[in-house]
Amino acid sequence: MGSILNQVAAVTSINLRSIMQRRWLSLSTVIAIALVVMVLLAFLAMANGFQKTIAGSGADDIAMVLRGGSQAEINSTVSRDQVRLIEDGPGIARGADGKPLISSELYLVVDGLKRTTRTKANLPLRGIGEQGAALRKNVTITSGRMFNRGSNEIVVGKALQREFEGFEIGNTAAFGATRWTVVGVFEAGGSVFESEIWADLPVVQSLFKRNNYFQTVRARLTSAAALNELKAYNDNDPRLKLDVKSENTYFAEQASQTSDLIQKLGWPLAIAMAFGALAGALNTMYSSVAARATEIATLRAIGFGGFPAFVGTLAESLLLAAIGGLLGAAGTWLIFDGISASTLGANFTQVVFDFKLSPLLIVEGVGLALVVGLIGGLFPALRAARLPIVTGLYAS
Amino acid sequence: MNDFSLIRKNLFRRKLRAVLMIVSILVAFMIFGVLAGFYRAFTAGEDRAAADRMITVNKINFTQPMPIAYFNRVGTVDGVRQVTYANWFGGYYQDPKNIVMTFAVEPTTYFDVYRNEFDLPADQLQAFIRTRTGAVVGEKVANKWGWKVGDRVPLSSNIFTQKSTSGHTWDFTIVGIFKGKADHVDTNLVLFQWPYFDETRTFGKDTIGWLILQTTAPENNDKVAKAIDAMFANSTAETQTDTEKAFSKAFASQFGNIALIVSLVVGAAFVTILMIVGNTMALSIRERTREIGVLKTLGFSGPRILRMVLGESVLLALLGGLPGLALAALITVTLRNSLANVAPAFAVSPDIVLQGVALMILLGLVTGLIPAVNAMRLKIAAALGRG
């Protein structure tokens, strides 16, 4: 047993040291595999970043109330009567003054200009109630101040300010005939709210001629479990019949559509490219076996078995693939990780997000590389193991 | 034996190697075909836009409404041949997931403005004008749900509420089915009467989504746009008028830089095969050094050897590339229906094939160039002496 292991170790080390003799061919395989991994990881990092931004926006103990079947805030409408009924609903936390902690909101789309492409983009302008900012996690004004209630002032999310033009503090933003002053910039823990513009609800209602018009209601629940009480209350009142869900659920649904789509594009593309790289890997490994035919036959003639030749060739292929995979992951990390992008989300407005590579994704990428290396090495390794000694010795 | 059969024999002397290279080239061209087809279909709106058609939207954003009164006022602007309007309905059939693109429109003018795109039989158009609760459906929608003229179909809205029932569903009678006048025209939509819609909804009365107008000639576009936007300046609903092409382009760009993503992926695929094939070609020519020496001894000139090696690499690129494009065409046909909303008329068009073939020849020449030049310059004595 020991001798087999020794043989395997010896042949493997000969194999690996001979890679330099085929450096160009080996290098092309490594780079081909690296590119495949980069394409895969770029897509996965995009999907992951988008998912993190949206899915990280919701909380379990915030209830969201939308019109039945509306699916997104932009489509929803809730009447003033319905808002009042919800205020009286069960399971809703109350502040020190006894008022329910809710924010009825208006979600409008306005035009902005994207910095990088100088093209028009749909931006969300959200009219929020008194509790609006407090109902969201980690909202802090990083510069300037919060808008004054009753005035046409806006605060903008950090991501929105970075991606789109004209939202510096002190600027006037014109949405149609209405004029607004930018008075502050806020952070919201990297969530989708950082891609929004916030203003006082009554001001938005009156300047956009939407008096008595609401789109969604957010409410702080006494606990995550209290959601069911509120749901039952809603279902039993024919005047409501709205969709009540936790904010977390709402955002999870929103994130899945787009990030699924990105992943569904990324995997088939990467797998198709992997077939191309596999052809390259097979080619390289067959050439390696052919180049070492004499050497393998000599080893066999002096008593080495076929198995060490098999392992040696496979090890060479896996090593090349692993280097390619890691190179690809490093390349993705250097080029794509953290870059900011924006796309249209489910609410028909721009969602700003960063590409985010994660250890799990790197494992997926390197895993794909190793699969290519395994298949690319297997058949050439079998040939090496079965090479008839005489043919090998007369090769070249 | 002519040069071509020599090229062919050379290429396939190591069958496995040739097959592997063909596979990797095939994959690259398959990716190229599919992505180029997708990109074309995705941006089709801007390419196919009629030059004399313009869109007027609310200046705040195209999702904001404007008064119906704008319809008549825009009609009087000098240089406007015809104007119509539409309102997004947010339609779905039975389940909110079954989205049906539905617009409330003015029947007569709508089918006049889109007369070069949609084909609705004259009697069905008359029925659409006469029937308040009538709807006309595009051929694609009709086929998808198996709807026929005369069917009563309930369509729900994820935005609006029906006044009389307080529900979200409107009942329509299908009075016509329209076809596209060309392959690229997307008929994945349903149209019904705006007056009926406006009377039966609970909010948003007397407003429309956008105006679509046709100018008397494309040269008048700028003048017309300025006149319209000036007419509504400083009102509560200011407007923005653009050509249909500019509007589609701006909308497509909202999804992100699709062009950049497509070219990066195609670029990565090509760099991959360029290296694999280039290296393998170099290797296979090096293995044949002696033979090339023999050919030269037999009187084959340097340029003739060069042509033969280049011919071999171009042949290889074509053998991989052409089936790759064919496979891409097959994939686009299979995926066409599921991508109908994002990229209608998803296909490998003739110009993509042409670009593809040009790329194949280029790839063949680039991968074969260095080995070919080396082979051409090879000295007979050196070649025969080697190995």
Boltz contact constraints between the chains, C-beta under 6 A:
constraints:
  - contact:
      token1: [A, 24]
      token2: [B, 279]
      max_distance: 6.0
  - contact:
      token1: [A, 25]
      token2: [B, 279]
      max_distance: 6.0
  - contact:
      token1: [A, 28]
      token2: [B, 275]
      max_distance: 6.0
  - contact:
      token1: [A, 28]
      token2: [B, 276]
      max_distance: 6.0
  - contact:
      token1: [A, 28]
      token2: [B, 279]
      max_distance: 6.0
  - contact:
      token1: [A, 31]
      token2: [B, 275]
      max_distance: 6.0
  - contact:
      token1: [A, 32]
      token2: [B, 272]
      max_distance: 6.0
  - contact:
      token1: [A, 32]
      token2: [B, 276]
      max_distance: 6.0
  - contact:
      token1: [A, 35]
      token2: [B, 268]
      max_distance: 6.0
  - contact:
      token1: [A, 35]
      token2: [B, 272]
      max_distance: 6.0
  - contact:
      token1: [A, 39]
      token2: [B, 265]
      max_distance: 6.0
  - contact:
      token1: [A, 39]
      token2: [B, 268]
      max_distance: 6.0
  - contact:
      token1: [A, 69]
      token2: [B, 96]
      max_distance: 6.0
  - contact:
      token1: [A, 69]
      token2: [B, 158]
      max_distance: 6.0
  - contact:
      token1: [A, 69]
      token2: [B, 168]
      max_distance: 6.0
  - contact:
      token1: [A, 70]
      token2: [B, 158]
      max_distance: 6.0
  - contact:
      token1: [A, 71]
      token2: [B, 96]
      max_distance: 6.0
  - contact:
      token1: [A, 71]
      token2: [B, 158]
      max_distance: 6.0
  - contact:
      token1: [A, 75]
      token2: [B, 90]
      max_distance: 6.0
  - contact:
      token1: [A, 75]
      token2: [B, 158]
      max_distance: 6.0
  - contact:
      token1: [A, 75]
      token2: [B, 159]
      max_distance: 6.0
  - contact:
      token1: [A, 109]
      token2: [B, 61]
      max_distance: 6.0
  - contact:
      token1: [A, 109]
      token2: [B, 63]
      max_distance: 6.0
  - contact:
      token1: [A, 110]
      token2: [B, 60]
      max_distance: 6.0
  - contact:
      token1: [A, 110]
      token2: [B, 61]
      max_distance: 6.0
  - contact:
      token1: [A, 111]
      token2: [B, 61]
      max_distance: 6.0
  - contact:
      token1: [A, 117]
      token2: [B, 253]
      max_distance: 6.0
  - contact:
      token1: [A, 119]
      token2: [B, 250]
      max_distance: 6.0
  - contact:
      token1: [A, 119]
      token2: [B, 253]
      max_distance: 6.0
  - contact:
      token1: [A, 120]
      token2: [B, 250]
      max_distance: 6.0
  - contact:
      token1: [A, 121]
      token2: [B, 254]
      max_distance: 6.0
  - contact:
      token1: [A, 175]
      token2: [B, 60]
      max_distance: 6.0
  - contact:
      token1: [A, 176]
      token2: [B, 59]
      max_distance: 6.0
  - contact:
      token1: [A, 176]
      token2: [B, 60]
      max_distance: 6.0
  - contact:
      token1: [A, 176]
      token2: [B, 238]
      max_distance: 6.0
  - contact:
      token1: [A, 177]
      token2: [B, 238]
      max_distance: 6.0
  - contact:
      token1: [A, 272]
      token2: [B, 27]
      max_distance: 6.0
  - contact:
      token1: [A, 272]
      token2: [B, 31]
      max_distance: 6.0
  - contact:
      token1: [A, 273]
      token2: [B, 269]
      max_distance: 6.0
  - contact:
      token1: [A, 275]
      token2: [B, 27]
      max_distance: 6.0
  - contact:
      token1: [A, 276]
      token2: [B, 24]
      max_distance: 6.0
  - contact:
      token1: [A, 276]
      token2: [B, 27]
      max_distance: 6.0
  - contact:
      token1: [A, 276]
      token2: [B, 28]
      max_distance: 6.0
  - contact:
      token1: [A, 276]
      token2: [B, 272]
      max_distance: 6.0
  - contact:
      token1: [A, 276]
      token2: [B, 273]
      max_distance: 6.0
  - contact:
      token1: [A, 279]
      token2: [B, 20]
      max_distance: 6.0
  - contact:
      token1: [A, 279]
      token2: [B, 23]
      max_distance: 6.0
  - contact:
      token1: [A, 279]
      token2: [B, 24]
      max_distance: 6.0
  - contact:
      token1: [A, 280]
      token2: [B, 24]
      max_distance: 6.0
  - contact:
      token1: [A, 280]
      token2: [B, 276]
      max_distance: 6.0
  - contact:
      token1: [A, 282]
      token2: [B, 20]
      max_distance: 6.0
  - contact:
      token1: [A, 283]
      token2: [B, 17]
      max_distance: 6.0
  - contact:
      token1: [A, 283]
      token2: [B, 20]
      max_distance: 6.0
  - contact:
      token1: [A, 283]
      token2: [B, 280]
      max_distance: 6.0
  - contact:
      token1: [A, 343]
      token2: [B, 255]
      max_distance: 6.0
  - contact:
      token1: [A, 343]
      token2: [B, 256]
      max_distance: 6.0
  - contact:
      token1: [A, 344]
      token2: [B, 254]
      max_distance: 6.0
  - contact:
      token1: [A, 344]
      token2: [B, 255]
      max_distance: 6.0
